[in-house]
Amino acid sequence: MPGPVRRWNYPVPLCIAQCGGSMTDFSGVILSPGFPGNYQSSLDCTWRVQLPIGFGIHLQFLNFSTEPVHDYLEVRSGTLETGTVMDRFSGPVVPNSLFSTTHETTLFFHSDYSQNKPGFHIVYQAYELQRCPDPRPFRNGIVIGQDYSVGMTISFECLPGYTLIGEASLTCLHGVSRNWNHPIPRCEALCGGNITSLNGTIYSPGHPAEYPHFQDCMWTVRVPPGYGIYINFSVINTEPIYDYITVWDGPDQTSPQIGQFSGTSLQEGVSTTANQVLIKFHSDFSTSGFFELHYYGNFPFDTSREHISLSLFI
């Protein structure tokens, strides 16, 4: 400023390490308040580092010195309120590097009323987390979703005639080793079941592999009242005579039997007059095979069948 004594128009500014803060950069520095001087007494400082999902944080300690036990730095994966404590550091020993495997990491520093120390100098660097294992190929079904990174969810659906065994949706977990929160499910052709959809598919147990020996499987198909059920046998591949499929026009074996099918000969379709049908498959101790069955609910005594495009492969 003008005058006989030269001076600045404002006091010279100071660069001071603050008590806490919020950071979103992919790299940065965290200093204890007052560093490289001693921190003050009775502090509770929180630093929150928040990155995009799919990234973790590498913490490297360049300096560390606190009053043992009473003054400490705590690192949490997640928020201060709900995050998991990864580690707590106190004393004169510089900690080893620490890897946080969540996109949000919280550092909490506490000092009591006595023995102030220089504190700490930490640098952090973001790193990209690995993806969860690819669940494909997913046999007899489809995977919905192609993002296998941390925090993402995928779902599974089975092809008609197969049943999902396991959880229908999986989420990729945080952690050093990427993995799903449940085992990958599978789609299987089961031995029997209760079916209520208007149309559908039934496979031999274990399809597309050959069915096991000593099977007695029963499927009950029920469609809305007023409907019958049309079943079209297109292919049969069972051991003749000893492995067979029986169909009853009703919900149990006291109902009228409308067919028993075995071997490899092509079969005509069959229709029920009831809105329920019982289908039973039996295999003995020897030769195996396979079958595939499609059914369609329709009005009884409808002989046109031109609208029916389903077929039963056995």
Legacy VTK file of the C-alpha trace (Angstrom):
# vtk DataFile Version 3.0
C-alpha trace
ASCII
DATASET POLYDATA
POINTS 314 float
0.000 0.000 0.000
1.180 3.637 -0.488
3.021 5.164 2.452
6.431 5.330 4.065
6.019 1.808 5.479
5.250 -0.861 2.910
2.772 -3.514 4.003
0.149 -5.796 2.518
-3.441 -4.689 2.380
-4.450 -7.842 4.293
-2.643 -10.159 6.689
-0.670 -12.925 5.018
-3.025 -15.948 4.689
-2.366 -19.256 6.350
-2.809 -22.805 5.008
-4.190 -24.859 7.866
-5.112 -28.543 7.977
-8.764 -28.646 8.954
-10.624 -30.935 11.344
-12.486 -33.165 8.891
-13.897 -32.695 5.420
-15.597 -34.313 2.431
-13.622 -35.466 -0.616
-14.697 -36.823 -4.000
-11.411 -36.632 -5.939
-9.724 -39.851 -7.061
-6.626 -38.918 -5.076
-5.945 -36.631 -2.158
-4.269 -35.884 1.169
-5.659 -36.151 4.707
-3.812 -34.307 7.499
-4.489 -34.145 11.207
-5.539 -30.625 12.314
-2.487 -28.345 12.568
-0.098 -30.781 10.867
2.943 -30.693 10.884
2.416 -29.062 14.275
0.645 -30.820 17.112
-3.098 -31.341 16.977
-5.305 -29.755 19.627
-7.028 -31.417 22.559
-10.634 -32.622 22.631
-11.065 -33.100 18.884
-13.555 -35.269 17.018
-12.817 -34.980 13.292
-14.469 -36.891 10.453
-13.188 -37.180 6.870
-15.467 -38.736 4.280
-14.051 -39.963 0.959
-16.808 -40.794 -1.529
-16.056 -42.203 -4.986
-18.228 -43.686 -7.758
-19.507 -47.218 -7.190
-16.945 -49.738 -8.418
-13.928 -47.989 -6.895
-12.077 -48.610 -3.640
-9.564 -46.476 -1.746
-5.887 -47.161 -1.020
-4.677 -45.352 2.122
-0.930 -44.823 2.582
0.378 -43.480 5.913
3.421 -41.216 5.518
3.519 -39.955 9.128
1.720 -41.062 12.264
2.115 -40.116 15.929
-0.672 -39.894 18.518
-0.964 -40.314 22.261
-1.192 -44.095 22.682
-4.658 -45.512 23.420
-6.367 -42.207 24.227
-5.915 -40.466 20.839
-6.751 -42.630 17.847
-7.677 -42.719 14.159
-10.442 -45.086 13.116
-11.055 -46.141 9.490
-14.506 -47.381 8.465
-15.744 -48.893 5.213
-18.942 -46.945 4.677
-20.412 -44.141 6.753
-19.479 -43.215 10.307
-22.901 -44.307 11.554
-23.315 -47.628 9.737
-19.895 -48.529 8.314
-17.730 -51.435 9.437
-14.560 -50.613 11.389
-11.594 -51.716 9.275
-8.899 -50.746 11.783
-8.013 -48.364 14.623
-4.547 -46.796 14.917
-2.896 -45.169 17.922
0.630 -44.484 19.174
3.955 -43.732 17.454
4.060 -46.555 14.879
3.330 -45.680 11.242
0.612 -48.116 10.032
0.913 -50.214 6.909
-1.088 -49.324 3.819
-4.792 -50.055 4.003
-7.192 -50.963 1.198
-10.848 -50.047 1.561
-13.025 -52.107 -0.780
-16.077 -49.852 -0.711
-16.646 -46.687 -2.708
-17.189 -44.735 0.513
-14.614 -44.628 3.332
-14.752 -42.661 6.588
-11.819 -41.656 8.808
-12.570 -40.548 12.375
-9.953 -38.944 14.640
-10.393 -38.442 18.397
-8.072 -36.675 20.844
-8.586 -36.317 24.585
-7.585 -33.461 26.908
-3.836 -34.237 27.201
-0.569 -35.044 25.364
-0.952 -33.542 21.915
1.202 -35.050 19.143
2.015 -34.225 15.479
-0.756 -36.527 14.249
-0.769 -37.975 10.755
-0.167 -37.409 7.073
-2.128 -39.759 4.794
-2.410 -39.887 1.014
-5.212 -41.804 -0.689
-5.613 -43.105 -4.218
-8.707 -44.604 -5.841
-8.455 -47.980 -7.550
-10.968 -49.876 -9.638
-12.486 -52.896 -7.930
-12.674 -56.248 -9.675
-15.985 -57.438 -11.069
-17.881 -60.453 -9.761
-17.512 -63.742 -11.700
-19.467 -64.022 -14.938
-22.412 -66.398 -14.250
-22.634 -67.438 -17.880
-23.156 -69.861 -19.471
-26.353 -70.274 -17.463
-27.723 -73.656 -18.472
-31.447 -73.919 -19.273
-32.058 -70.243 -18.501
-31.104 -66.627 -19.120
-29.208 -63.975 -17.152
-30.788 -60.511 -17.008
-28.153 -57.797 -16.604
-24.579 -57.510 -17.862
-22.938 -55.288 -15.234
-21.068 -57.459 -12.719
-19.363 -54.617 -10.838
-19.650 -53.939 -7.100
-23.146 -53.069 -5.910
-24.884 -54.154 -9.112
-27.711 -56.717 -9.192
-28.488 -59.323 -11.838
-31.435 -61.717 -12.076
-32.082 -65.163 -13.511
-34.988 -66.767 -15.353
-35.454 -70.369 -16.442
-36.692 -71.538 -19.812
-40.208 -73.058 -19.826
-40.256 -76.431 -18.108
-37.331 -75.743 -15.784
-37.428 -74.667 -12.132
-35.059 -72.139 -10.582
-33.087 -73.597 -7.669
-31.579 -70.805 -5.554
-31.982 -67.030 -5.404
-33.506 -65.279 -8.427
-31.422 -62.108 -7.905
-27.766 -61.698 -6.914
-25.823 -58.580 -5.883
-22.063 -58.149 -6.278
-20.592 -57.653 -2.810
-17.899 -55.320 -1.560
-14.688 -56.987 -0.419
-11.155 -57.747 -1.514
-12.352 -60.843 -3.375
-15.345 -60.017 -5.556
-18.219 -62.435 -5.172
-22.008 -62.603 -5.320
-24.101 -62.462 -2.145
-25.552 -65.931 -2.884
-24.407 -68.955 -4.902
-25.289 -68.794 -8.594
-28.671 -70.538 -9.017
-29.419 -73.282 -11.511
-32.385 -74.302 -13.660
-33.371 -77.942 -13.328
-36.057 -80.234 -14.678
-37.570 -81.652 -11.499
-39.245 -84.968 -10.805
-42.868 -83.878 -10.461
-44.658 -80.736 -9.382
-47.900 -78.754 -9.326
-48.455 -76.545 -12.368
-51.168 -73.876 -12.713
-50.199 -71.904 -15.828
-52.560 -72.072 -18.817
-49.842 -73.588 -20.971
-46.403 -74.940 -20.260
-43.680 -77.524 -20.624
-42.683 -80.618 -18.672
-39.295 -82.279 -19.110
-38.020 -85.619 -17.899
-36.008 -85.214 -14.679
-32.466 -84.040 -15.327
-33.206 -82.956 -18.921
-31.365 -82.440 -21.244
-29.383 -85.310 -19.704
-31.025 -88.728 -19.601
-33.395 -89.354 -16.726
-32.123 -91.379 -13.713
-33.193 -94.901 -12.813
-35.938 -95.688 -10.276
-37.996 -92.561 -10.894
-41.671 -92.161 -10.036
-42.575 -88.573 -10.883
-46.059 -87.075 -10.826
-47.106 -83.726 -12.257
-50.551 -82.263 -11.628
-51.608 -79.628 -14.148
-54.584 -77.427 -13.269
-56.093 -74.807 -15.590
-59.120 -72.531 -14.920
-62.580 -74.144 -14.557
-64.303 -74.607 -17.900
-61.074 -75.516 -19.677
-59.755 -78.881 -20.742
-56.114 -79.702 -21.385
-54.617 -80.694 -24.730
-51.343 -82.666 -24.751
-49.502 -83.458 -27.953
-46.950 -86.282 -27.908
-44.437 -85.656 -30.702
-41.393 -87.703 -29.675
-40.932 -90.538 -27.227
-37.504 -91.840 -26.213
-37.977 -94.135 -23.227
-37.097 -97.763 -22.603
-40.026 -99.659 -24.169
-42.532 -101.173 -21.735
-40.453 -100.647 -18.576
-40.218 -96.843 -18.639
-43.549 -95.187 -19.381
-45.762 -92.126 -19.019
-49.357 -92.444 -17.868
-51.990 -89.709 -18.215
-55.246 -89.474 -16.225
-58.210 -87.230 -17.056
-58.355 -85.708 -13.581
-56.281 -84.889 -10.494
-55.481 -88.428 -9.263
-55.140 -92.065 -10.261
-58.826 -92.758 -9.612
-59.635 -90.546 -12.611
-60.120 -92.139 -16.062
-56.824 -93.140 -17.642
-56.529 -91.691 -21.154
-53.204 -93.131 -22.202
-49.953 -94.841 -21.353
-46.964 -94.148 -23.569
-43.586 -95.864 -23.889
-40.820 -96.463 -26.407
-39.908 -94.303 -29.385
-43.044 -94.345 -31.563
-44.793 -91.098 -32.458
-48.021 -90.621 -30.521
-51.264 -88.786 -31.177
-52.176 -85.899 -28.906
-54.662 -86.481 -26.096
-57.262 -84.195 -24.525
-58.944 -84.115 -21.143
-62.506 -83.169 -20.316
-61.501 -82.052 -16.810
-59.541 -78.912 -15.985
-56.922 -81.050 -14.233
-54.635 -83.788 -15.472
-52.252 -86.138 -13.673
-49.106 -87.165 -15.542
-46.915 -89.895 -14.045
-43.508 -91.038 -15.241
-41.920 -94.316 -14.127
-38.414 -95.634 -14.871
-36.890 -98.925 -13.782
-33.283 -99.913 -12.989
-31.936 -100.080 -16.560
-31.921 -98.146 -19.860
-32.588 -94.388 -19.608
-33.930 -91.800 -22.032
-35.658 -88.425 -22.007
-38.896 -86.648 -22.812
-40.314 -83.184 -23.283
-43.993 -82.359 -22.859
-45.994 -79.291 -23.877
-49.607 -78.773 -22.826
-52.231 -76.157 -23.601
-55.453 -75.270 -21.810
-58.463 -75.085 -24.158
-62.219 -75.382 -24.098
-63.425 -79.015 -23.980
-64.698 -80.597 -27.181
-62.883 -77.985 -29.319
-61.685 -80.133 -32.205
-60.259 -77.404 -34.445
-56.933 -77.179 -32.549
-55.535 -74.952 -35.286
-54.680 -72.307 -32.710
-52.561 -74.771 -30.744
-48.875 -74.685 -31.613
-47.529 -76.608 -28.647
-46.224 -80.153 -28.747
-45.051 -82.842 -26.362
-41.642 -84.411 -26.924
-41.021 -87.584 -25.022
LINES 1 315
314 0 1 2 3 4 5 6 7 8 9 10 11 12 13 14 15 16 17 18 19 20 21 22 23 24 25 26 27 28 29 30 31 32 33 34 35 36 37 38 39 40 41 42 43 44 45 46 47 48 49 50 51 52 53 54 55 56 57 58 59 60 61 62 63 64 65 66 67 68 69 70 71 72 73 74 75 76 77 78 79 80 81 82 83 84 85 86 87 88 89 90 91 92 93 94 95 96 97 98 99 100 101 102 103 104 105 106 107 108 109 110 111 112 113 114 115 116 117 118 119 120 121 122 123 124 125 126 127 128 129 130 131 132 133 134 135 136 137 138 139 140 141 142 143 144 145 146 147 148 149 150 151 152 153 154 155 156 157 158 159 160 161 162 163 164 165 166 167 168 169 170 171 172 173 174 175 176 177 178 179 180 181 182 183 184 185 186 187 188 189 190 191 192 193 194 195 196 197 198 199 200 201 202 203 204 205 206 207 208 209 210 211 212 213 214 215 216 217 218 219 220 221 222 223 224 225 226 227 228 229 230 231 232 233 234 235 236 237 238 239 240 241 242 243 244 245 246 247 248 249 250 251 252 253 254 255 256 257 258 259 260 261 262 263 264 265 266 267 268 269 270 271 272 273 274 275 276 277 278 279 280 281 282 283 284 285 286 287 288 289 290 291 292 293 294 295 296 297 298 299 300 301 302 303 304 305 306 307 308 309 310 311 312 313
